[in-house]
Amino acid sequence: MVDTAAPPLPVILTQDELARLLKVPPRTLEDWRLTRTGPPYRKIGRHVRYELIEVMEWFRRQRDHA
């Protein structure tokens, strides 16, 4: 029997959704995009989107520099 189930769809977040998840202001995400220090993102037209699995990988790589 062949498995015909489609692979799970990725979870895609808007800037506001990700800001709430990370508990940072949306402006912080904008700053991170400008300085290329934040999580990976994609532009779809003028819309910015984040894939949750990539954000979580980026988050796990972050270290406290205090």
SENUVO-251404 format. One record per residue (C-alpha): z negated, x negated, y negated. Coordinates in steps of 0.25 Angstrom, whole numbers, padded with zeros to 4 digits, always signed. Example, Ala and Ser with C-alpha at 12.3 -4.5 7.8 and 13.67 -1.06 7.14 Angstrom:
2
-0031-0049+0018/-0029-0055+0004/
***
This chain:
66
+0000+0000+0000/+0004-0005-0014/-0006-0005-0025/+0001+0003-0036/-0011+0004-0046/-0008-0001-0059/-0016-0013-0064/-0028-0009-0073/-0024-0009-0088/-0030-0019-0097/-0041-0014-0107/-0036-0015-0121/-0045-0015-0133/-0042-0013-0148/-0049-0022-0158/-0060-0012-0161/-0063-0010-0146/-0064-0025-0144/-0073-0026-0156/-0082-0016-0151/-0082-0022-0137/-0085-0036-0143/-0095-0030-0153/-0088-0037-0165/-0081-0032-0177/-0066-0029-0176/-0064-0039-0187/-0070-0050-0178/-0058-0047-0168/-0048-0049-0180/-0054-0062-0184/-0054-0067-0169/-0039-0063-0169/-0036-0071-0181/-0044-0083-0176/-0039-0082-0162/-0054-0083-0157/-0055-0069-0151/-0051-0062-0139/-0036-0061-0135/-0029-0049-0141/-0015-0043-0142/-0007-0037-0154/+0001-0025-0150/+0008-0022-0163/-0003-0022-0173/-0014-0019-0163/-0023-0029-0157/-0028-0026-0143/-0037-0034-0134/-0037-0034-0118/-0051-0032-0113/-0050-0042-0102/-0045-0053-0111/-0056-0050-0121/-0067-0051-0110/-0061-0065-0106/-0061-0070-0120/-0075-0064-0122/-0080-0072-0109/-0074-0085-0115/-0083-0084-0128/-0095-0092-0129/-0107-0092-0138/-0105-0104-0148/-0119-0102-0154/
***
